[in-house]
Amino acid sequence: MEIKAKFWIENKGEVVLGGGKTALLLAVDRLGTIQSAADQFGMSYRHAWGMIKKIEQRAGFKLVDTKLGGKEGGGAQLTPRGREFIKKTDSLLRDLQVAVEKRFRDKFQKDSLR
């Protein structure tokens, strides 16, 4: 058996970030474009862009800097503040998952419910 848990950060009752949104923003930063990140997650550019705008609105600050396309191509990357926020969020979400899994093992593996 295993345990599954989902965590997210809210602001005034609205979801700002969770695992999926964090992964999308990390992909934008790693791949350098919103389109490439959207493709990786099987979503449209419009959907990804809408998610990013909603995250920024709920967080209260800009997370992604974009550069318009054209001859040299466009691009996107996390702002310094966005990068720090995403880094902390990703670390926190991973830590919480590890803690939940450890507590599950501590509680249930002793009872031989494997």
ZADO-1210 file (C-alpha; in nm, 4 decimals, padded with zeros to 6 digits):
<atoms>
<atom x="00.0000" y="00.0000" z="00.0000" code="MET" pos="1"/>
<atom x="00.0974" y="00.3585" z="-00.0472" code="GLU" pos="2"/>
<atom x="-00.0403" y="00.6990" z="00.0434" code="ILE" pos="3"/>
<atom x="-00.1172" y="00.9821" z="-00.1958" code="LYS" pos="4"/>
<atom x="-00.1379" y="01.3458" z="-00.0934" code="ALA" pos="5"/>
<atom x="-00.1679" y="01.6780" z="-00.2734" code="LYS" pos="6"/>
<atom x="-00.0627" y="02.0111" z="-00.1312" code="PHE" pos="7"/>
<atom x="-00.1063" y="02.3611" z="-00.2625" code="TRP" pos="8"/>
<atom x="-00.0614" y="02.7198" z="-00.1528" code="ILE" pos="9"/>
<atom x="-00.3650" y="02.9464" z="-00.1376" code="GLU" pos="10"/>
<atom x="-00.4058" y="03.3207" z="-00.1042" code="ASN" pos="11"/>
<atom x="-00.7439" y="03.4428" z="00.0205" code="LYS" pos="12"/>
<atom x="-00.9017" y="03.1065" z="-00.0583" code="GLY" pos="13"/>
<atom x="-00.7712" y="03.0858" z="-00.4170" code="GLU" pos="14"/>
<atom x="-00.5084" y="02.8368" z="-00.5303" code="VAL" pos="15"/>
<atom x="-00.1792" y="03.0061" z="-00.6152" code="VAL" pos="16"/>
<atom x="00.0502" y="02.7079" z="-00.6625" code="LEU" pos="17"/>
<atom x="00.0522" y="02.3337" z="-00.6309" code="GLY" pos="18"/>
<atom x="00.2638" y="02.0584" z="-00.7810" code="GLY" pos="19"/>
<atom x="00.1359" y="02.0897" z="-01.1390" code="GLY" pos="20"/>
<atom x="00.1598" y="02.4669" z="-01.1599" code="LYS" pos="21"/>
<atom x="00.5039" y="02.4585" z="-01.0010" code="THR" pos="22"/>
<atom x="00.6188" y="02.1996" z="-01.2565" code="ALA" pos="23"/>
<atom x="00.4853" y="02.4154" z="-01.5420" code="LEU" pos="24"/>
<atom x="00.6744" y="02.7228" z="-01.4197" code="LEU" pos="25"/>
<atom x="00.9940" y="02.5230" z="-01.3701" code="LEU" pos="26"/>
<atom x="00.9563" y="02.3930" z="-01.7269" code="ALA" pos="27"/>
<atom x="00.9100" y="02.7477" z="-01.8617" code="VAL" pos="28"/>
<atom x="01.2326" y="02.8489" z="-01.6918" code="ASP" pos="29"/>
<atom x="01.4214" y="02.5366" z="-01.8020" code="ARG" pos="30"/>
<atom x="01.2973" y="02.5326" z="-02.1631" code="LEU" pos="31"/>
<atom x="01.2931" y="02.9078" z="-02.2179" code="GLY" pos="32"/>
<atom x="00.9458" y="02.9380" z="-02.3697" code="THR" pos="33"/>
<atom x="00.5882" y="02.9058" z="-02.2555" code="ILE" pos="34"/>
<atom x="00.5083" y="02.7136" z="-02.5755" code="GLN" pos="35"/>
<atom x="00.7754" y="02.4487" z="-02.5067" code="SER" pos="36"/>
<atom x="00.6569" y="02.4078" z="-02.1485" code="ALA" pos="37"/>
<atom x="00.2936" y="02.3841" z="-02.2621" code="ALA" pos="38"/>
<atom x="00.3878" y="02.1195" z="-02.5188" code="ASP" pos="39"/>
<atom x="00.5657" y="01.9176" z="-02.2507" code="GLN" pos="40"/>
<atom x="00.2458" y="01.9091" z="-02.0448" code="PHE" pos="41"/>
<atom x="00.0133" y="01.8472" z="-02.3384" code="GLY" pos="42"/>
<atom x="-00.1639" y="02.1798" z="-02.3098" code="MET" pos="43"/>
<atom x="-00.2154" y="02.4734" z="-02.5399" code="SER" pos="44"/>
<atom x="-00.0060" y="02.7877" z="-02.5176" code="TYR" pos="45"/>
<atom x="-00.3232" y="02.9810" z="-02.4363" code="ARG" pos="46"/>
<atom x="-00.4052" y="02.7522" z="-02.1424" code="HIS" pos="47"/>
<atom x="-00.0502" y="02.7722" z="-02.0046" code="ALA" pos="48"/>
<atom x="-00.0398" y="03.1507" z="-02.0446" code="TRP" pos="49"/>
<atom x="-00.3771" y="03.1806" z="-01.8689" code="GLY" pos="50"/>
<atom x="-00.2514" y="02.9687" z="-01.5805" code="MET" pos="51"/>
<atom x="00.0599" y="03.1833" z="-01.5459" code="ILE" pos="52"/>
<atom x="-00.1411" y="03.5068" z="-01.5444" code="LYS" pos="53"/>
<atom x="-00.3778" y="03.3625" z="-01.2829" code="LYS" pos="54"/>
<atom x="-00.0848" y="03.2504" z="-01.0654" code="ILE" pos="55"/>
<atom x="00.0705" y="03.5956" z="-01.0869" code="GLU" pos="56"/>
<atom x="-00.2587" y="03.7658" z="-01.0045" code="GLN" pos="57"/>
<atom x="-00.3165" y="03.5460" z="-00.7003" code="ARG" pos="58"/>
<atom x="00.0451" y="03.5662" z="-00.5826" code="ALA" pos="59"/>
<atom x="00.0456" y="03.9426" z="-00.6174" code="GLY" pos="60"/>
<atom x="00.3701" y="03.9677" z="-00.8123" code="PHE" pos="61"/>
<atom x="00.5194" y="03.8877" z="-01.1534" code="LYS" pos="62"/>
<atom x="00.6724" y="03.5406" z="-01.1834" code="LEU" pos="63"/>
<atom x="00.7513" y="03.5213" z="-01.5558" code="VAL" pos="64"/>
<atom x="00.9305" y="03.7670" z="-01.7827" code="ASP" pos="65"/>
<atom x="00.8549" y="03.7285" z="-02.1524" code="THR" pos="66"/>
<atom x="01.0265" y="03.8538" z="-02.4649" code="LYS" pos="67"/>
<atom x="00.8202" y="03.8960" z="-02.7812" code="LEU" pos="68"/>
<atom x="00.9017" y="03.6747" z="-03.0780" code="GLY" pos="69"/>
<atom x="01.0067" y="03.7903" z="-03.4178" code="GLY" pos="70"/>
<atom x="01.3212" y="03.7308" z="-03.6176" code="LYS" pos="71"/>
<atom x="01.5234" y="03.6258" z="-03.3146" code="GLU" pos="72"/>
<atom x="01.2403" y="03.4366" z="-03.1475" code="GLY" pos="73"/>
<atom x="01.0655" y="03.5003" z="-02.8193" code="GLY" pos="74"/>
<atom x="01.1309" y="03.3561" z="-02.4836" code="GLY" pos="75"/>
<atom x="01.0276" y="03.3379" z="-02.1217" code="ALA" pos="76"/>
<atom x="01.2008" y="03.2912" z="-01.7912" code="GLN" pos="77"/>
<atom x="01.1183" y="03.3251" z="-01.4254" code="LEU" pos="78"/>
<atom x="01.1801" y="03.6610" z="-01.2638" code="THR" pos="79"/>
<atom x="01.4355" y="03.6531" z="-00.9811" code="PRO" pos="80"/>
<atom x="01.1524" y="03.6790" z="-00.7270" code="ARG" pos="81"/>
<atom x="00.9525" y="03.4160" z="-00.9165" code="GLY" pos="82"/>
<atom x="01.2492" y="03.1798" z="-00.9286" code="ARG" pos="83"/>
<atom x="01.3010" y="03.2092" z="-00.5526" code="GLU" pos="84"/>
<atom x="00.9295" y="03.1593" z="-00.4840" code="PHE" pos="85"/>
<atom x="00.9094" y="02.8545" z="-00.7106" code="ILE" pos="86"/>
<atom x="01.2297" y="02.7091" z="-00.5658" code="LYS" pos="87"/>
<atom x="01.0924" y="02.7419" z="-00.2109" code="LYS" pos="88"/>
<atom x="00.7516" y="02.6079" z="-00.3103" code="THR" pos="89"/>
<atom x="00.8981" y="02.3084" z="-00.4931" code="ASP" pos="90"/>
<atom x="01.1239" y="02.2300" z="-00.1965" code="SER" pos="91"/>
<atom x="00.8349" y="02.2616" z="00.0488" code="LEU" pos="92"/>
<atom x="00.6057" y="02.0376" z="-00.1565" code="LEU" pos="93"/>
<atom x="00.8774" y="01.7716" z="-00.1834" code="ARG" pos="94"/>
<atom x="00.9475" y="01.7916" z="00.1907" code="ASP" pos="95"/>
<atom x="00.5785" y="01.7535" z="00.2718" code="LEU" pos="96"/>
<atom x="00.5480" y="01.4490" z="00.0458" code="GLN" pos="97"/>
<atom x="00.8484" y="01.2858" z="00.2122" code="VAL" pos="98"/>
<atom x="00.7044" y="01.3582" z="00.5589" code="ALA" pos="99"/>
<atom x="00.3645" y="01.2119" z="00.4671" code="VAL" pos="100"/>
<atom x="00.5236" y="00.8971" z="00.3226" code="GLU" pos="101"/>
<atom x="00.7415" y="00.8539" z="00.6317" code="LYS" pos="102"/>
<atom x="00.4438" y="00.8915" z="00.8672" code="ARG" pos="103"/>
<atom x="00.2496" y="00.6409" z="00.6581" code="PHE" pos="104"/>
<atom x="00.5338" y="00.3876" z="00.6791" code="ARG" pos="105"/>
<atom x="00.5696" y="00.4488" z="01.0534" code="ASP" pos="106"/>
<atom x="00.1986" y="00.3906" z="01.1125" code="LYS" pos="107"/>
<atom x="00.1183" y="00.1091" z="00.8721" code="PHE" pos="108"/>
<atom x="00.4251" y="-00.0996" z="00.8013" code="GLN" pos="109"/>
<atom x="00.4395" y="-00.2004" z="01.1663" code="LYS" pos="110"/>
<atom x="00.0936" y="-00.3533" z="01.1224" code="ASP" pos="111"/>
<atom x="00.2055" y="-00.5623" z="00.8219" code="SER" pos="112"/>
<atom x="-00.0491" y="-00.4082" z="00.5870" code="LEU" pos="113"/>
<atom x="00.1919" y="-00.4338" z="00.2960" code="ARG" pos="114"/>
</atoms>
